[in-house]
């Protein structure tokens, strides 16, 4: 949590926009004969030479132009992989999903800003 360069699920969709040199890397097909995806990797190298990250491979699903996975390799050769298993967008949301229910939190103080 203290390291701002650590990739988290929240940062996964935008972290690469600043602070990295990038270049095309390998592409590969994943899956089987019935379900096959082409993943194009982009290699991201931190501009900050003090960063604990050696490089990151950002895998893009070429059919949908969406992030498929992020593979982070640290300077100590630790490899962390974050994969997107399911990606859904424009889903209908219940209008009460983000409504605060005072009855469930009677012992809490809520400062509502308008």
C-alpha positions, 0 to 999 in steps of 0.5 A, a space after each residue: 500500500 505504501 508503494 505508489 507503483 504497485 499495481 492494484 485492481 483499481 489502478 489496473 485500467 489506467 496505471 500505464 498512462 504515465 511514468 513508463 516507457 513502452 514498446 511492443 512485445 510478443 503476442 500469443 494465442 491462448 485457449 483451445 481450438 474452439 475458444 482462442 484469443 490473441 493477446 498482444 503484450 506491451 512492455 512497460 518499463 518505469 521511467 523512475 530508475 528507483 522503482 521496485 518494478 523491473 517491467 510490466 507486461 500489459 496483455 491486450 485482447 486484440 479482438 475487443 481492445 481490452 486489458 486481458 492481464 497485467 504481469 508485473 516483474 519486480 527487480 527481485 524477479 517476483 512475478 505478480 499476475 492480475 488477470 481479468 476473468 470477466 468484463 461487463 459494462 453498461 449493466 443496469 443497476 438497481 436505483 437503490 444500490 447507492 442509497 444510504 439506509 439509515 435503519 441499517 446504520 443507526 449507531 453511525 453518524 453520516 454527514 451528507 453533503 449536498 
